[in-house]
Amino acid sequence: MPKVNFAGLKLKNPVIVASATPSISAEKIKKAADAGAGAVVTKSVVLPEKNGKPAGAYPKPRFMLMNNSGGYDPVIAKKNGFFSFFRLGEPYPTPEEMISMLDTLKKPGYTDIPIIVSICGAPNDYESWVNLAKSMENAGADALELNMHCWPVIKYTDPMIVKAVKDVVNIPVIVKLMAINDNPEIVAPQVELAGADAITGLGTFGFRAMEIDVESGKPYLGTFHGLGGSWLRSVSLAYMAKVRQKVTIPISGVTGVHTWEDAVKYMLIGASTVQVCGAIYAHGYKVLSDIANGIDNYMEKHNYKTIEDFKGKALSGIKVPEYNPPVIAKVDDDKCTGCTECADVCLFDAISIEGRNAKIDPEACDGCGVC
Ligand SMILES: Cc1cc2nc3c(=O)[nH]c(=O)nc-3n(C[C@H](O)[C@H](O)[C@H](O)COP(=O)(O)O)c2cc1C
């Protein structure tokens, strides 16, 4: 298993459980540890008064897997790239509950992996973050992750919160960024300057998305607010690549990590670790070791000794496409039957059919390659 140092923590592998239901209790965290997690980020702890409506007040299901054409179909969703969403109502542990969880987790022999406690205070209320941070450090947290993506409670990443927390704790402080409102090129350096030891991203996408079931004519998703899953991975990859280019601290990739390939993609844009949430709902905790073993096999195949050997390899390929001399379509006269298929799709009227052969007008051809 590829060992990794992340934000001052020594991990036996780079696959971390993201903050959510799979890390909401000591028992669940033990399951994750036994299944091979490199570390766990706990479900976010919030102050009691911020807990809002009790979870039971929201109708179930609070979390669903969707296939890419919008239907609620966990079987298809498991096979294909799928997206997940959840609505408000997931119960947040109180500080007392989290302290009791840490008490169990830190009992000798219970778990041996780093426990990163996710905390979420109130916007502009630095004291709430500081108090949560101090009490979690005292209770035995190995590191903190600041949940700065908790839409609609948190609307912007506030680097002053990072600074306030860093000033009062000695354990590593990781900042989980939000998908909307912030510009990665501005916020990532601010967070680094404020003292963050690492950045996680992207957090749940707090915007509305919709799909329609054509048979019933009913929309899905319209009223939900927390989105994750493979369909958003490309957005997260692009955002985190920008973050990587702007900071020197380690980054952890989250959103849409379902397979080892997904994990490697995050590493290729410079992540040291990945976080997994929706895939655990879909496949159970065993997906953690599947991903870790897959990374291992990939490294062996490519003769990589450490994650450092391929971390960030894709970054140099990120550029505005260069203008190349136009590529002009060419007809293979031996194969061409004059079927007109190429001429039918040519938007540039560059193909004519003469007898049983296609002819290209090199001036008109745009080199798009569709033919
Ligand atoms: C039911 C549920 C609860 C979540 N709760 C939290 C939370 O308390 N704190 C947090 O930082 N992220 C929370 N998340 C976000 C996940 O940690 C993760 O960022 C998101 O699901 C995207 O990852 P995925 O595509 O692997 O699902 C939650 C996600 C889900 C589905």
PDBQT file of the ligand as one rigid body, heavy atoms in Angstrom, charges set to zero:
ROOT
HETATM    1  C1  LIG A 401     -25.267  12.543   3.486  1.00  0.00    +0.000 C 
HETATM    2  C2  LIG A 401     -24.052  13.384   3.381  1.00  0.00    +0.000 A 
HETATM    3  C3  LIG A 401     -23.608  14.109   4.479  1.00  0.00    +0.000 A 
HETATM    4  C4  LIG A 401     -22.479  14.918   4.400  1.00  0.00    +0.000 A 
HETATM    5  N1  LIG A 401     -22.058  15.575   5.510  1.00  0.00    +0.000 NA
HETATM    6  C5  LIG A 401     -20.921  16.322   5.468  1.00  0.00    +0.000 A 
HETATM    7  C6  LIG A 401     -20.426  16.963   6.634  1.00  0.00    +0.000 A 
HETATM    8  O1  LIG A 401     -20.976  16.854   7.723  1.00  0.00    +0.000 OA
HETATM    9  N2  LIG A 401     -19.290  17.696   6.515  1.00  0.00    +0.000 N 
HETATM   10  C7  LIG A 401     -18.614  17.824   5.344  1.00  0.00    +0.000 A 
HETATM   11  O2  LIG A 401     -17.580  18.513   5.294  1.00  0.00    +0.000 OA
HETATM   12  N3  LIG A 401     -19.068  17.222   4.220  1.00  0.00    +0.000 NA
HETATM   13  C8  LIG A 401     -20.195  16.470   4.256  1.00  0.00    +0.000 A 
HETATM   14  N4  LIG A 401     -20.631  15.830   3.123  1.00  0.00    +0.000 N 
HETATM   15  C9  LIG A 401     -19.886  15.995   1.859  1.00  0.00    +0.000 C 
HETATM   16  C10 LIG A 401     -18.929  14.849   1.596  1.00  0.00    +0.000 C 
HETATM   17  O3  LIG A 401     -17.899  14.819   2.572  1.00  0.00    +0.000 OA
HETATM   18  C11 LIG A 401     -18.299  14.964   0.199  1.00  0.00    +0.000 C 
HETATM   19  O4  LIG A 401     -17.619  16.204   0.136  1.00  0.00    +0.000 OA
HETATM   20  C12 LIG A 401     -19.324  14.919  -0.928  1.00  0.00    +0.000 C 
HETATM   21  O5  LIG A 401     -20.288  13.904  -0.704  1.00  0.00    +0.000 OA
HETATM   22  C13 LIG A 401     -18.667  14.684  -2.290  1.00  0.00    +0.000 C 
HETATM   23  O6  LIG A 401     -18.010  13.451  -2.340  1.00  0.00    +0.000 OA
HETATM   24  P1  LIG A 401     -18.595  12.176  -3.158  1.00  0.00    +0.000 P 
HETATM   25  O7  LIG A 401     -18.728  12.567  -4.583  1.00  0.00    +0.000 OA
HETATM   26  O8  LIG A 401     -17.571  11.093  -2.909  1.00  0.00    +0.000 OA
HETATM   27  O9  LIG A 401     -19.940  11.835  -2.547  1.00  0.00    +0.000 OA
HETATM   28  C14 LIG A 401     -21.765  15.022   3.176  1.00  0.00    +0.000 A 
HETATM   29  C15 LIG A 401     -22.206  14.295   2.073  1.00  0.00    +0.000 A 
HETATM   30  C16 LIG A 401     -23.329  13.473   2.149  1.00  0.00    +0.000 A 
HETATM   31  C17 LIG A 401     -23.762  12.701   0.941  1.00  0.00    +0.000 C 
ENDROOT
TORSDOF 0
